[in-house]
Amino acid sequence: MQHLMYSEFVQSNEQLQGGLLINILSSSDFSNMFLSIISKVQYGEQIIIKKKRETNKKEDSNLNQYWFSQSTIEFLVKHIKTVTNENESLAFLSTPSVYFTLKQPNAKLFEYDKQFETDKGFVFYDFNNPIIDEYKNHFDFILIDPPFITEEVWTKYAQTINHIRKENTKILCCSIKENDKMLYKLIGVQPVKFMPSIPNLIYQYNFYSNYNHEDLDQSNPEL
């Protein structure tokens, strides 16, 4: 696929009713993906899947924004406070509601949506330009929830993550279970028991981390 700016990428993939999102990869790892919903959303070789992104503002389908539940956001905020301290630097990649709910002074929001640009922690982020030299080896904790689930997009996010992380940075991210092997290869994360509640999403997502913690070993009571 040619490299597109974010808005063009979204527009080029708006093929289905309801704004469901993206080209599915043709690799064998994805051959059995979403069998339960293929009959509803398949157009030729494309499947577009709605991807959850979160903010406390109104969802913008043009930017592919669909929210976590409030309880999941609150869980994330509490967990991040538990596993970090006030002296550590935090990066939030495409996760504005958690960033704004946490209100951590040492945090940065890496985000494409410029409605947030007046915030002092805002860093404009387009995954097609993944390297931001200013923040090399800078962050102690990184939370990621990309707007798209393909290997192409995750590879670009991984370039950012591996550039801004430190040696022992804690990484927590959200994606589909079919991406298990890919995510481990790209950023060294594995699925955890706690899964997000995403009210407007028809497919269940997983959380992934590169560290162990009892918070992540519990089930989500919303599910």
VOPAGU-2260 file (C-alpha; in pm, 1 decimal, decimal comma):
REM VOPAGU-2260
SITE   aa  ch    i         X         Y         Z
SITE  MET   A    0       0,0       0,0       0,0
SITE  GLN   A    1     128,8     346,5     -81,9
SITE  HIS   A    2     217,4     575,9     204,8
SITE  LEU   A    3     -70,4     809,0     283,0
SITE  MET   A    4    -124,6    1090,5     523,8
SITE  TYR   A    5    -356,5     991,4     807,3
SITE  SER   A    6    -667,5    1166,0     672,9
SITE  GLU   A    7    -611,4    1020,7     325,2
SITE  PHE   A    8    -555,3     675,7     475,1
SITE  VAL   A    9    -890,6     696,0     655,4
SITE  GLN   A   10   -1075,8     832,1     354,4
SITE  SER   A   11    -936,4     567,2     120,8
SITE  ASN   A   12   -1062,5     290,6     347,7
SITE  GLU   A   13   -1416,1     411,7     415,6
SITE  GLN   A   14   -1572,3     131,4     213,8
SITE  LEU   A   15   -1845,6       0,8     442,3
SITE  GLN   A   16   -2158,8     111,8     618,1
SITE  GLY   A   17   -2098,5     236,4     972,2
SITE  GLY   A   18   -1743,7     354,7     911,4
SITE  LEU   A   19   -1582,1      17,9     979,5
SITE  LEU   A   20   -1209,1      19,9     907,8
SITE  ILE   A   21    -916,7    -115,1     718,1
SITE  ASN   A   22    -750,3    -337,4     468,2
SITE  ILE   A   23    -684,3    -676,5     617,8
SITE  LEU   A   24    -345,8    -830,1     553,5
SITE  SER   A   25    -328,2   -1127,2     322,3
SITE  SER   A   26     -70,2   -1319,4     528,1
SITE  SER   A   27    -149,3   -1662,0     668,1
SITE  ASP   A   28    -161,8   -1525,7    1022,3
SITE  PHE   A   29    -475,0   -1335,3     923,7
SITE  SER   A   30    -640,6   -1591,6     698,8
SITE  ASN   A   31    -896,8   -1695,5     959,8
SITE  MET   A   32    -948,7   -1350,2    1103,5
SITE  PHE   A   33   -1299,2   -1227,1    1180,8
SITE  LEU   A   34   -1477,6   -1527,4    1031,9
SITE  SER   A   35   -1781,9   -1445,5    1238,0
SITE  ILE   A   36   -1823,7   -1106,9    1071,9
SITE  ILE   A   37   -1682,3   -1156,0     722,1
SITE  SER   A   38   -2027,1   -1212,0     573,5
SITE  LYS   A   39   -2128,9    -867,8     694,4
SITE  VAL   A   40   -1825,0    -665,2     595,9
SITE  GLN   A   41   -1635,3    -827,8     309,7
SITE  TYR   A   42   -1590,5    -629,4     -10,6
SITE  GLY   A   43   -1351,5    -818,6    -240,8
SITE  GLU   A   44   -1011,0    -835,3     -69,5
SITE  GLN   A   45   -1091,7    -559,1     179,9
SITE  ILE   A   46   -1230,0    -579,6     527,1
SITE  ILE   A   47   -1271,3    -258,7     717,0
SITE  ILE   A   48   -1288,1    -281,7    1091,4
SITE  LYS   A   49   -1394,9     -19,4    1335,2
SITE  LYS   A   50   -1102,0      61,1    1563,8
SITE  LYS   A   51   -1144,8     192,5    1909,6
SITE  ARG   A   52    -984,6     518,8    2004,8
SITE  GLU   A   53   -1070,4     712,2    2310,8
SITE  THR   A   54   -1128,4    1067,9    2419,9
SITE  ASN   A   55   -1380,8    1242,8    2638,8
SITE  LYS   A   56   -1493,8    1448,8    2338,2
SITE  LYS   A   57   -1744,2    1345,6    2073,2
SITE  GLU   A   58   -1631,1    1063,2    1848,0
SITE  ASP   A   59   -1506,4    1168,1    1505,1
SITE  SER   A   60   -1550,2     884,8    1256,1
SITE  ASN   A   61   -1343,6    1077,7    1000,3
SITE  LEU   A   62   -1046,6    1021,3    1230,0
SITE  ASN   A   63   -1166,3     673,5    1322,5
SITE  GLN   A   64   -1236,8     758,4    1685,4
SITE  TYR   A   65   -1441,4     511,0    1890,2
SITE  TRP   A   66   -1425,9     508,3    2266,0
SITE  PHE   A   67   -1329,7     271,4    2543,8
SITE  SER   A   68   -1589,4     252,9    2819,9
SITE  GLN   A   69   -1549,3     496,2    3105,2
SITE  SER   A   70   -1472,2     209,0    3341,4
SITE  THR   A   71   -1188,9      88,8    3119,6
SITE  ILE   A   72   -1045,8     439,4    3105,9
SITE  GLU   A   73   -1063,4     463,1    3484,3
SITE  PHE   A   74    -895,4     122,9    3517,0
SITE  LEU   A   75    -610,1     237,6    3293,5
SITE  VAL   A   76    -562,3     559,9    3484,3
SITE  LYS   A   77    -551,5     380,6    3818,9
SITE  HIS   A   78    -314,6     116,6    3684,4
SITE  ILE   A   79     -75,9     371,3    3534,5
SITE  LYS   A   80     -62,6     559,1    3863,4
SITE  THR   A   81      22,7     230,7    4035,5
SITE  VAL   A   82     308,6     128,4    3804,7
SITE  THR   A   83     467,9     472,9    3757,8
SITE  ASN   A   84     578,8     757,7    3981,2
SITE  GLU   A   85     560,9    1135,7    3950,2
SITE  ASN   A   86     923,2    1161,1    3835,2
SITE  GLU   A   87     879,2     931,4    3536,5
SITE  SER   A   88     792,6    1038,6    3182,8
SITE  LEU   A   89     482,0     895,9    3018,2
SITE  ALA   A   90     385,6     878,0    2649,6
SITE  PHE   A   91      29,5     833,6    2526,6
SITE  LEU   A   92      14,0     733,2    2160,6
SITE  SER   A   93    -334,6     787,3    2018,1
SITE  THR   A   94    -494,7     761,9    2363,7
SITE  PRO   A   95    -619,4    1113,9    2448,5
SITE  SER   A   96    -889,8    1030,6    2703,8
SITE  VAL   A   97    -648,6     840,1    2925,7
SITE  TYR   A   98    -395,6    1120,7    2893,1
SITE  PHE   A   99    -645,9    1390,7    2987,2
SITE  THR   A  100    -800,8    1186,2    3268,3
SITE  LEU   A  101    -463,1    1109,3    3422,6
SITE  LYS   A  102    -338,3    1469,9    3409,0
SITE  GLN   A  103      26,4    1378,4    3463,8
SITE  PRO   A  104     263,1    1678,9    3423,8
SITE  ASN   A  105     543,2    1459,8    3283,9
SITE  ALA   A  106     319,3    1308,9    3015,3
SITE  LYS   A  107     300,6    1372,8    2641,0
SITE  LEU   A  108      11,4    1302,1    2405,9
SITE  PHE   A  109     122,0    1187,4    2059,9
SITE  GLU   A  110    -186,1    1253,8    1850,0
SITE  TYR   A  111    -295,8    1340,4    1496,0
SITE  ASP   A  112    -617,6    1518,7    1597,5
SITE  LYS   A  113    -534,5    1886,7    1631,1
SITE  GLN   A  114    -836,2    1963,1    1847,8
SITE  PHE   A  115    -596,7    1884,7    2134,5
SITE  GLU   A  116    -304,6    2099,2    2016,8
SITE  THR   A  117    -360,1    2375,6    2274,2
SITE  ASP   A  118    -259,6    2136,3    2551,9
SITE  LYS   A  119     102,2    2184,6    2654,6
SITE  GLY   A  120     167,3    1810,8    2638,0
SITE  PHE   A  121      40,0    1773,3    2281,6
SITE  VAL   A  122     285,6    1637,4    2022,2
SITE  PHE   A  123     154,2    1623,0    1666,6
SITE  TYR   A  124     193,1    1263,7    1548,4
SITE  ASP   A  125     138,9    1113,8    1204,6
SITE  PHE   A  126     235,8     747,8    1196,6
SITE  ASN   A  127     369,5     793,8     842,2
SITE  ASN   A  128     647,1    1002,0    1003,2
SITE  PRO   A  129     722,4     777,5    1301,7
SITE  ILE   A  130    1058,3     911,2    1423,4
SITE  ILE   A  131    1051,8    1214,5    1653,8
SITE  ASP   A  132    1415,1    1290,9    1738,0
SITE  GLU   A  133    1334,0    1513,6    2034,9
SITE  TYR   A  134    1210,1    1221,3    2244,4
SITE  LYS   A  135    1471,6     953,7    2177,2
SITE  ASN   A  136    1500,8     713,7    2476,4
SITE  HIS   A  137    1285,3     949,8    2680,4
SITE  PHE   A  138     981,7     768,4    2824,4
SITE  ASP   A  139     941,8     528,0    3116,8
SITE  PHE   A  140     585,2     422,0    3031,9
SITE  ILE   A  141     407,3     409,3    2694,8
SITE  LEU   A  142      37,2     346,1    2629,0
SITE  ILE   A  143     -63,5     279,6    2267,5
SITE  ASP   A  144    -392,3     228,4    2085,4
SITE  PRO   A  145    -343,2     284,6    1709,9
SITE  PRO   A  146    -641,3     372,2    1492,8
SITE  PHE   A  147    -560,8      83,6    1256,9
SITE  ILE   A  148    -471,2    -280,1    1317,6
SITE  THR   A  149    -266,8    -381,5    1013,2
SITE  GLU   A  150      97,0    -483,5    1023,5
SITE  GLU   A  151     188,3    -184,3     809,4
SITE  VAL   A  152      52,2      61,9    1063,3
SITE  TRP   A  153     174,2    -129,7    1368,3
SITE  THR   A  154     524,4    -141,5    1218,8
SITE  LYS   A  155     526,6     237,5    1201,2
SITE  TYR   A  156     399,6     270,1    1557,5
SITE  ALA   A  157     666,9      22,2    1664,1
SITE  GLN   A  158     933,4     246,1    1511,3
SITE  THR   A  159     808,4     528,9    1729,2
SITE  ILE   A  160     785,1     311,5    2039,6
SITE  ASN   A  161    1134,2     167,6    2000,2
SITE  HIS   A  162    1273,8     515,2    1938,0
SITE  ILE   A  163    1120,4     687,0    2242,1
SITE  ARG   A  164    1146,2     401,6    2493,1
SITE  LYS   A  165    1420,7     341,6    2746,0
SITE  GLU   A  166    1574,7       1,3    2814,8
SITE  ASN   A  167    1324,3     -85,7    3089,4
SITE  THR   A  168    1021,5     109,1    2967,7
SITE  LYS   A  169     682,0     -40,5    3050,6
SITE  ILE   A  170     466,9     -79,8    2739,2
SITE  LEU   A  171      91,3    -133,6    2738,3
SITE  CYS   A  172    -108,6    -145,7    2416,8
SITE  CYS   A  173    -439,3    -253,5    2266,8
SITE  SER   A  174    -507,6    -462,3    1956,2
SITE  ILE   A  175    -677,5    -777,1    1827,6
SITE  LYS   A  176    -580,4   -1129,3    1933,5
SITE  GLU   A  177    -476,8   -1216,6    1578,7
SITE  ASN   A  178    -187,5    -971,6    1621,8
SITE  ASP   A  179     -28,5   -1163,7    1912,9
SITE  LYS   A  180     279,3   -1287,9    1728,6
SITE  MET   A  181     328,5    -968,9    1534,4
SITE  LEU   A  182     317,8    -748,3    1845,1
SITE  TYR   A  183     563,2    -969,7    2031,4
SITE  LYS   A  184     802,3    -949,0    1737,3
SITE  LEU   A  185     768,0    -571,9    1697,6
SITE  ILE   A  186     766,3    -447,2    2059,3
SITE  GLY   A  187     798,5    -750,1    2287,0
SITE  VAL   A  188     449,4    -746,0    2438,8
SITE  GLN   A  189     220,3   -1037,1    2524,9
SITE  PRO   A  190    -155,0   -1057,4    2591,0
SITE  VAL   A  191    -282,4   -1010,9    2944,9
SITE  LYS   A  192    -604,0   -1132,2    3108,5
SITE  PHE   A  193    -769,8    -792,9    3147,1
SITE  MET   A  194    -944,3    -689,0    2826,0
SITE  PRO   A  195   -1097,4    -352,0    2741,0
SITE  SER   A  196   -1467,8    -286,3    2719,8
SITE  ILE   A  197   -1544,3    -115,3    2389,1
SITE  PRO   A  198   -1920,9     -58,2    2369,4
SITE  ASN   A  199   -1942,4      30,6    1999,3
SITE  LEU   A  200   -1706,3    -236,4    1871,1
SITE  ILE   A  201   -1829,3    -570,9    1742,2
SITE  TYR   A  202   -1497,6    -748,9    1795,7
SITE  GLN   A  203   -1320,6    -796,5    2129,0
SITE  TYR   A  204    -977,7    -639,0    2165,4
SITE  ASN   A  205    -696,2    -743,2    2400,8
SITE  PHE   A  206    -444,3    -554,2    2608,9
SITE  TYR   A  207     -76,1    -641,9    2571,2
SITE  SER   A  208     217,4    -558,9    2797,1
SITE  ASN   A  209     589,7    -624,6    2836,0
SITE  TYR   A  210     563,8    -642,0    3216,7
SITE  ASN   A  211     367,1    -834,8    3477,7
SITE  HIS   A  212     126,3    -681,4    3726,9
SITE  GLU   A  213    -165,3    -812,6    3930,3
SITE  ASP   A  214    -398,6    -548,5    3783,3
SITE  LEU   A  215    -358,2    -704,3    3442,3
SITE  ASP   A  216    -415,3   -1058,0    3569,2
SITE  GLN   A  217    -781,1    -997,0    3655,6
SITE  SER   A  218   -1088,6   -1017,4    3437,3
SITE  ASN   A  219   -1281,7    -709,8    3335,5
SITE  PRO   A  220   -1619,5    -726,6    3516,5
SITE  GLU   A  221   -1781,8    -537,5    3230,2
SITE  LEU   A  222   -1726,9    -828,1    2991,2
